[in-house]
């Protein structure tokens, strides 16, 4: 939608927000993609805003650049 509305061929997301606290890998919460999506559906607070944007970019096939000092993607 955004690309069409703005008549652009490519979109890149550059995350430059303030640093977030470190997110831990929690079994059943964010240890697999399936659990991550289930956690998103439940609006779990452990899922960081940068992770939300990164997932949205993945789903839309848009490059995501983390320009802030946090661990957007849990190990």
DAMOPE-V746941 format. One record per residue. RES is the residue in one letter. OMEGA is omega in radians with two decimals (999 if undefined). Layout:
BEGIN
RES_OMEGA, RES_OMEGA
END
This chain:
BEGIN
X_-3.09, X_-3.13, X_-3.14, X_-3.10, X_-3.10, X_3.09, X_3.07, X_-3.13, X_-3.07, X_3.06, X_3.04, X_3.10, X_3.09, X_-3.12, X_-3.13, X_-3.14, X_3.08, X_3.13, X_3.09, X_3.07, X_3.14, X_3.09, X_3.12, X_3.00, X_-3.11, X_3.13, X_-3.14, X_-3.13, X_-3.05, X_-3.10, X_3.06, X_3.11, X_3.13, X_3.13, X_3.10, X_3.12, X_3.09, X_3.11, X_3.07, X_3.11, X_-3.13, X_-3.12, X_3.14, X_-3.09, X_-3.14, X_3.11, X_-3.03, X_3.09, X_-3.13, X_3.08, X_3.09, X_3.13, X_3.13, X_3.11, X_3.11, X_3.12, X_3.12, X_-3.12, X_-3.13, X_-3.13, X_-3.13, X_3.10, X_3.11, X_3.12, X_3.12, X_-3.14, X_-3.13, X_-3.06, X_3.01, X_-3.06, X_-3.09, X_3.14, X_3.12, X_-3.08, X_999
END
